[in-house]
Amino acid sequence: MPTTEQETRSTGEIEPEVLPPESHLVRSPAIPTTIEELAALDEGPDIVEAKTLILKSFRLASIKATNPQDWLLFKAVDPSGGSERITGFLSDQGCQRIRPLWGIDITPTSEFEKITAEDGEFAYLIRGDGFCSTTNRKVTDVEGLRYSTDRFLDGLTAIMKEMRVRQAARANLDGTITRKLTGMGNIAAEELEEAWAGTWKKLDLCARGKGYGTGKERAGDADSKAPSGKGPLCEHEKCGKPMKFWAAKGDMVAAYKCPEFKWDSTTRTSNGHSRITLAEYQKQQAAAAKADGEKEAGAEG
């Protein structure tokens, strides 16, 4: 199955909740599930509550399995003067991380269909069905669509762009089906923060969409979106310039990049100037801080 370059299927181990034998969560798959069937049972309300708790657990585990770069935040303000509301949209890349957890199978039902505009730009469309073994739900005739004008395609040759748009269209099909089957399309920012509490994952690292300034600011072209503190310096022997922060956008993860950095899409090599993802830089900082702490502790002892 084709996927975009920076997508990954790794979700990590998630420890299931241990339930007491008497719990209504431990049931035969044949237990009544329709409203009419549940209403006829004395324990109907308990079954509904149990199902709600299970889905809530899956939802929490799903958010924990994703990274901030997998989410696009949208902000809306109540026109009547109420408080602003921030929600997160799970990207196609993020959907790849949670699919194994929910047991989602996806079957394409059409070949790729190329749609070409008069100016030469194009899009690829593909259709498919999806089934979730966890909820026993199915969706059909879902569309995946991506365009040759997407930002992550900048600098690619015509042949590579053709291939990547097809890959992205398939990833979009998988993502759309996953969002429909899991209800993970739009999540309140407070829910993301709660799931990520105590980790390096923060809302500040998420990409911004509608409601967050101009398109240029949302794309990460301004350093004002960079995390607090000093960023890294280019490690090129003749450079050493401060690296510029670029926020996550589409399939591009948040990263620091030297102003002199250039990438040759044909040879798949850079000019030697530095680029490092935000996640990797944060890991390096954490490791350095830990080493300094151990060194100080040893000196005091």
TAJOZI-V805973 format. One record per helix or strand of 2 or more residues. SS is the DSSP state (A for helix, B for strand). FROM is the first residue (numbers start at 1). TO is the last residue. If there is no record, write none. Layout:
ss:SS from:FROM to:TO
ss:SS from:FROM to:TO
//
This chain:
ss:A from:35 to:39
ss:A from:44 to:65
ss:A from:68 to:70
ss:B from:71 to:77
ss:B from:84 to:90
ss:A from:92 to:102
ss:B from:104 to:108
ss:B from:113 to:116
ss:B from:122 to:132
ss:B from:137 to:147
ss:A from:151 to:153
ss:A from:158 to:182
ss:B from:186 to:188
ss:A from:189 to:196
ss:A from:203 to:205
ss:B from:207 to:208
ss:A from:215 to:218
ss:A from:223 to:225
ss:B from:244 to:246
ss:B from:255 to:257
ss:B from:263 to:264
ss:B from:269 to:270
ss:B from:275 to:277
ss:A from:278 to:300
//
